[in-house]
Structure formats: structure tokens, C-alpha cells
Amino acid sequence: MASPFVATQQTTQLEREHIQGLVVSGYGKMHRAAYLLLAVEHAPAARDWLSEFAKRITTSVNAEDEKSLNLAFTAQGLKAFGVHESDLTTFPPSFREGMAAPHRTVILGDTDASHPDNWQWGGPQHDAIHAALLIFAKDDETFATVEANERAALSDDGAFRIVHALRPEPLPGRVSAGKFGVEHFGFADGMSQPVIKGSGQEDKLEPAEYERHAIEAGEFVLGYPNGYDKITPVPRLTTSAHGWPAGDPAEFGRNGSYLVVRQLAQDVAGFWNFIDAETKAAHGASDAKSRSWLAAKMVGRWESGAPLVKAPDSDNSDLGTDNSFGYHDEDQQGARCPIASHVRRTNPRDSSRNGDPKRALELANLHRIVRRGRVYGPGLDDPLAGDDGQERGLFFMCLNANIERQFEFIQHTWCNNQKFAGLYDEQDPMVSNPTGGGRFSIPQDPVRRRISGIPSFVTTRGGAYFFLPGVPALRQLAAIGD
């Protein structure tokens, strides 16, 4: 069988002036942000607004300076803008059905408290969300001005109604590890990201890291070759009733991407108290060192971000940004980083059960996502003292060209799958929703350590699938009916 991986180091020419900036940047210099979830109230006014907004949207060639603006649509939103039903069928089923579709809750593990019936937004009982306006700014003063201006523009002629506003914490948050922020469980986050070929970021990679982390542009941007050396399918607008003053309607989806947004509440006190109970000394005293060790085993990295593969016994902050490792040669059996750990599940890298690490890496790289999430809610100073009653968590955001093969595959086949990589009855200990308590094994000599009764530490509070169009597509949407 021919390898699906494009092995040669080719230069992909991205049309960066047409690609929204969020695809290539997490806007690390933009310390403030808000995600405004919108409903179209008056379609002609909304299209007028979009015609002007498309002129100031942040693209992949715009330098981060004062502010950044991006825009994405749900399937219902495209329909509200005037996209014909027959054209919507050119979008993939996952996008058209939406994250809260009943069978997708099974795929994603959104059951019990995480079921869409219990969501704060995006569920079947809530008002439909048509679009997400993503606002980023460098500081409080700039942000206040930008948000006020954008809110005023949205309300012109009754174009939109703001259904819900998501407000992440300012970057870098209360704590940072080098250039990376620290999520609420206390672990540095964001070290392992794919590098999009054609973004220019791949030019900084050494050959081994290029092979490990440089991913074909078509895995994230529609209209370019993907990891199978095929052009990622592009949604089309072809209904003759539409007028198109700019752009090719058959290329409507080109330079777009699919944006996954999930609000994930984290039970920080529950997590650390469970870890504390599992690691207490024989006489009942808490053991901070053992607590840190077990938490790292479940995550797959130490709190500094140091990978267990390179620092198996204790944290080493000098390795906090290290992403240059694999599993096959260094830790094939999971003695350093358990196979069931969160980090190893969400990116197995070159883990191989058949002795072919190159092939394993090729296959793993067919399921990568670009993450753009930020934390929300106040930090919890002393988790062992109990919960303070305030919600905190992560606005998980990722970009991919194929929701089913990328985001949903990771969630369903890697995180929630009890049989992952030869395991028997274990799910991701950090983000899964196990029935009756989860299990987690840590290889040790002579006998493995087995943790049982692991509760859910993360609860889904809302979510939706969005299409992040290219700039020409935004102009086409604005021109419907002209």
C-alpha cells in the first residue's frame, strides 16, 4: 500500500492574503479577547455589515499590532445569510448536523452532565447561533474600544443579536511557563502544535522536527493538498439565483477552514483532591512529590511542560518547551509516559505496535489539529482546600479541514476509546467521561500500578462547529441577492 504521507519537503504556496489570521496565529501578542456568538436578525443588514467587515478582517499576512478580528459561521448561519439548501449539501455532514446532533454526542462523549441538554449555549434548548465574531486586542484600553465599536456595528439596522459572549482570561493568565500559558489544572499548555507547510514557520525546523511536525496545508486549509496528496474537498455555491460580483462560486470554500469551539469546565479541586487521595502516605499524610508524579503520569508532561519521555522521574523546567521527542525508540512500552496518558493519546506520534515507527508517525499526522484555545474563569489558589463555587475551564478551539477525520477522530478513537493502542478498559484520564469511574495503568517493575474510580474532571458546557471562510468567500456571502 502506498504511504499517504507526502514525504518530500515541498513548498506549498498559500494564498495568505485570503486566509484568516487565526489559521496561522494564536495571537499571542493579543492579550485580551472576546468571542461574540451571533444570530442574524435581518439578513440584508447583516450582508451589508459583512461587506464592510470583510475590509478590516485580519488575514494571515497582517502583522499583529493593535487588534485582530476573525469571523466564522455555522451551517444555520450560512442559511440565514441566504446560502441555498442545495449548496449547503456541499459541506460535510458533521458541519451541517452540528456538534449537538444526538449521534455526535456519542462520538464526542458528551453524555450525562456534558450532554447538550445541560449546555449553557449551543444546545437544542438554546437560540440558534449563526456566527462567531472573534475579537483580539493588545491591552485593556484597546480592547474596550474595539469591542464597543464592533458591538455598535453589529446592531446597525438590526443586523445581529448577540446570543452569548465568551470571555477568556487575559493572556498570559495568572501563571505562564516560558512563552506558554498554564491551564487551570496547573500544566503548561500549547507546546505541541503542528506546523502548516507554506506558513513560513516550517523553515525554522530541523529536518527531524520537520518530518515530525510539518503537516500538509490541506489538513487545515481547504483547497490544498492534504496528507493523502489529495485536494481537500471545497464547498461550492452554484445556485444560479445568486449574484457573484467577486470570486468563483465553485471555489467558495477555498482558503477556508473548520473551527471547532467547545467550552470545557474543569473541576480543579476534584482533580487535585482525587490525586491527593491516591498518593497519601500509609499514615494518611499528603505527599506533594507523589501527587505531582501521579498527575504528570496522567497528563504525560510535568507541570512545567517537560515531557515524561525525557524527564521520567522528576520535573525539569529546562525541558518545558521541548517538543522534539517520539515514543517508539525512547518509550515503546510506556514505562516513562503511560500509553493511556492524555498527551500520548491526543498525539501518539511514532508509537507503533507493529514495529514501524515511520508509518505510525505518518498515520498519526493525518489526524492533527491546530489549537487556538484560551482559559476562562479565575484560578483556584488552593485546590486541596476545596472548590470555591466559581466556574473555570478552557474555551477549546481548533482548526482542521476534516472535522470527522481530525477533531472527532482524536476525541472518539484516541481519547474515549478503551482499546486505544492495545489497552483493555482505559480512557483518557483527563478529558473522558467514563461510566462508573475510569481506570488508568502506570507500567512499573515488577507490577503495574492501577488507578480506578477516576471521575470526570472536565464537563462540556457548550459547543458548535463553524466554517471560517476565506476573504473572497466573505465577499461572496455579502453579495448574495445583489
C-alpha positions, -999 to +999 in steps of 0.1 A: +000+000+000+013+034-009+021+057+020-005+085+024+023+108+037+039+133+014+075+128+024+093+153+003+099+188+017+079+207-008+070+244-007+032+250-006+022+284-018-006+295+005-028+324-006-022+340+027-040+373+018-072+352+015-067+331+047-080+344+080-052+351+105-064+326+132-053+298+109-016+307+113-015+325+146-030+322+181-025+359+185-001+356+214+005+393+215-032+400+217-037+397+255-074+404+255-102+385+236-139+380+234-159+356+213-193+370+204-219+344+193-244+360+169-278+354+155-288+370+122-319+392+129-321+410+095-303+393+066-300+423+042-285+444+070-262+415+081-249+412+045-243+450+044-223+447+077-203+418+062-194+438+031-177+464+054-163+439+079-145+419+052-124+450+045-110+450+081-107+413+089-073+401+099-057+379+073-026+356+075-004+384+062-015+411+086+010+418+114-003+416+149-003+451+163-033+467+179-061+442+172-072+412+153-107+403+140-119+370+126-154+356+117-169+321+114-203+308+105-224+277+115-244+259+089-276+276+102-257+309+098-249+304+062-285+295+055-296+327+074-273+347+051-290+333+021-270+303+011-293+278-008-300+244+008-286+227-023-253+245-018-252+236+019-251+199+009-216+205-005-204+210+031-196+178+052-223+162+073-206+169+106-207+206+099-243+206+087-256+185+116-236+204+142-219+193+174-251+188+194-266+162+170-276+132+190-253+107+174-224+131+177-228+133+215-219+096+215-189+102+193-176+130+215-185+115+248-210+143+256-232+123+279-246+128+314-236+162+327-219+170+294-250+163+273-262+192+251-294+194+272-272+207+300-251+232+280-250+269+286-251+276+249-253+257+216-277+230+229-311+222+214-329+244+240-309+275+232-313+301+205-295+292+172-260+305+168-253+318+133-218+333+136-189+339+159-171+372+159-136+367+174-121+399+188-085+402+200-066+433+212-033+440+227-044+456+260-075+466+281-078+500+267-076+489+230-099+460+237-126+481+252-126+505+222-126+477+196-153+457+213-175+487+217-171+497+181-178+461+169-209+457+191-223+490+177-217+479+141-234+446+147-266+464+159-268+487+129-302+484+112-309+454+135-285+431+117-275+409+145-283+399+181-256+388+204-268+354+217-239+347+241-204+363+248-175+341+257-147+359+277-114+342+281-089+354+307-063+379+295-030+364+284-007+351+297-030+344+326-020+342+363+009+319+355+030+312+325+058+288+317+081+305+293+060+316+263+032+292+272+002+297+293-008+274+322-042+259+321-063+256+353-051+221+364-017+238+366+001+224+335+019+244+308-001+241+276+005+246+239+039+231+233+029+205+208+014+222+177+016+211+140+034+235+117+015+242+085+035+239+054+035+272+035+031+292+066+068+300+068+071+286+103+083+253+089+115+270+077+127+271+113+125+234+119+154+210+118+150+180+094+139+156+121+114+181+135+102+189+100+093+153+095+076+151+129+056+183+129+054+199+095+019+190+081+004+195+047-016+227+043-047+208+031-050+193+066-061+227+078-069+249+048-094+239+021-083+237-015-047+225-009-031+190-010-036+171+023-017+143+039-030+119+012-017+142-015-054+149-024-070+183-027-092+187+004-129+190-008-141+226-012-177+236-006-194+252-036-220+279-042-236+272-076-273+281-074-280+304-103-302+328-083-271+341-065-252+370-079-214+369-075-195+402-082-162+387-070-147+353-067-155+319-083-186+304-067-172+269-074-142+279-052-163+293-023-146+271+003-111+276-009-088+291+018-114+283+045-111+260+075-135+244+100-134+259+135-144+237+165-154+256+196-161+239+230-165+253+264-150+228+288-154+234+326-126+220+347-131+205+382-097+217+395-105+209+432-119+175+422-088+166+402-062+175+428-082+160+457-085+128+438-048+128+431-041+136+468-062+107+480-044+083+457-010+093+468-013+097+506+013+080+527+005+049+547-002+070+578-026+093+558-004+123+553-004+141+519+027+137+498+033+166+474+060+148+455+039+117+448+010+140+440+029+158+413+042+124+400+008+109+395-007+140+380+022+141+355+017+104+346-020+111+338-012+142+317+020+129+300+040+160+309+051+177+341+036+209+352+064+229+336+056+211+303+087+188+304+078+156+286+079+124+307+098+107+278+128+129+286+122+135+323+106+104+336+113+108+373+110+145+382+101+178+366+128+196+347+118+231+337+147+233+312+127+209+291+094+228+295+092+238+258+107+206+244+087+190+217+114+171+200+107+135+211+090+103+199+078+073+218+089+043+197+127+043+204+125+061+238+094+046+255+077+020+234+060+002+263+050+034+282+074+029+312+081+066+311+050+081+297+020+058+302+003+048+269-031+059+283-019+094+293-036+124+278-007+138+259+002+104+244-034+097+234-040+131+217-008+128+196+006+092+196+035+104+173+056+074+163+040+049+187+039+016+169+025-018+177+038-033+145+074-021+147+072+006+120+076+040+137+078+059+104+045+045+093+030+052+127+041+088+125+026+092+090-007+079+102-008+100+134-001+131+113-033+125+094-053+134+125-035+166+137-054+198+147-043+234+152-053+245+187-063+281+195-079+278+229-077+301+259-087+296+296-116+313+313-126+319+349-104+327+379-077+305+390-080+284+422-053+292+446-056+261+469-074+232+452-069+209+482-090+233+503-120+226+481-139+243+453-149+279+456-181+276+436-168+296+406-167+280+371-133+279+353-121+260+323-110+262+287-125+276+256-112+248+234-108+260+198-092+241+170-089+243+132-090+214+108-101+207+072-119+175+081-139+175+113-146+138+113-110+126+104-093+151+127-111+165+157-137+138+161-112+110+154-090+123+182-119+126+206-136+093+198-108+069+186-079+082+207-093+098+239-126+079+245-116+045+231-110+020+259-090-002+235-066+025+224-031+012+214-038-023+229-053-012+261-083-030+275-106-008+296-089+027+299-100+061+286-082+094+286-079+101+324-082+139+319-109+146+294-131+115+290-165+109+306-162+073+320-193+055+331-189+043+367-154+057+370-124+054+348-092+033+351-056+042+344-025+020+344+011+030+351+037+004+340+061-004+368+086-031+377+076-057+387+039-049+388+020-021+371+001+005+392-036+006+386-058+036+394-096+030+395-127+050+401-115+081+382-143+106+379-149+131+351-128+162+356-140+181+325-176+189+316-188+203+283-208+235+288-213+244+252-200+239+217-205+243+179-189+237+146-181+267+124-168+274+090-140+300+089-143+313+053-115+328+032-118+365+025-132+361-011-160+339+004-169+366+029-174+390+000-195+364-019-217+360+012-221+397+015-232+398-022-260+373-020-291+388-036-273+417-052 
